[in-house]
Amino acid sequence: MTREVERTDDGRYVVVDGRRWRTADPHLPDDVRERLLHHLGVGRSGVRTAKASGDDAAVAAARARVQLAKTGLGERGPAWWDQDDDARRDRWETALRDLGD
């Protein structure tokens, strides 16, 4: 199954099968992006594992990790294109601190 994926002209969203998703902040430093993507992957894996074992508390903790990583990436929370450089930096630094990184 192939998915139709395209970017909006302004670069703020990707459209997958007709559904629009916010892109990550393109101004993230590469090392920050890598760390946040690592946390996102671990969080998503944790959600799957916890759901399979029926551990509701672990599901909630893993989902919180996903939320923090996505917020740090700029995919959730205030729109990255409406933030100045200081607010952007504060967003990802707060996420990484809250993730224990």
N, C-alpha and C positions, 0 to 999 in steps of 0.2 A: 504494500500500500504506500503510494507516494503522496506526500502532502504538498499542497500548493502554499508556498511561502513567498511573501514579498514584503518589501519595506515601503513605508510611506515616503513621499518626496521630502518631507522635513526631517526624516531619520528618527523621529520620536517613537515610532511604533513599527512592529512587524505584524503582518496579517497572515494568520495561519488558518486555512480552510474557512476564510470569511470572518474569523474572529480576530479582533485587534488586541495586541499585547504591548505594553510599554517596554521599550528597550532599556538596557542598562546605560548609565551615564557614560558617554564616550570620553569624558575628561578624567575618568578614574586612572590613577597610576597603574601600570601593569602589575606590580607586585600586590597592590591592594585588590585589584580585580581577581587575581589568582587566589588570594586568601579567602575572599568572599565566596568565590565559586566553589572552593574546597568545602567551606562550611555549608553551602547550599546542597552540594552533593551528599555530604555526610547526613545532613538533616533529612533529605528525601529518602535516603537509604534507611535511616532510622524510623521514618514513618512506616515504610513497607514492613520492616522487621517487627516493629511494635504492633502493627495491625495484625500481622500473621500470628503473633503470640497472644493477642487479645489483651495487651497491656495498655489500658486507656491513659494512664499517667505518662507512660513513655511516648505514646502517640502525641499527647499534648506538648510534651517537652520537645520532641522532634519538630513538631509544627511551629513551635515558637522559634526554634533555631532557623527554620526555613524563612519565617517572617523577618527575623533580624537580618539575615543575609540578603534577602530581596530588598529590604529597605536600604541597607548599606549600598547595594548596587544601584539604587535609584529606581527600581522597578515598582516600588510601593512607597506610599507616603507622599510628601509634597513632590510635585513634578520637578525633576532636576533642571529643566530649562527655565524654571522660574526662580531658581536659587542663584545667589552670587557665589563666588569662589569660596568664601569663608563658610557659608552655609553648607555647601557641598562637602567640603573637607570635614566639617563638624559631623555631618550625616554619616560618612563612612568611618570616621574615627570612633564615633559613639557605637556604631554597630559592631566594629571589631572589638572594642573594649567590652561590650555586653556579651559578645561571643567568647570572651576569655582569650582572645588572640593578642 
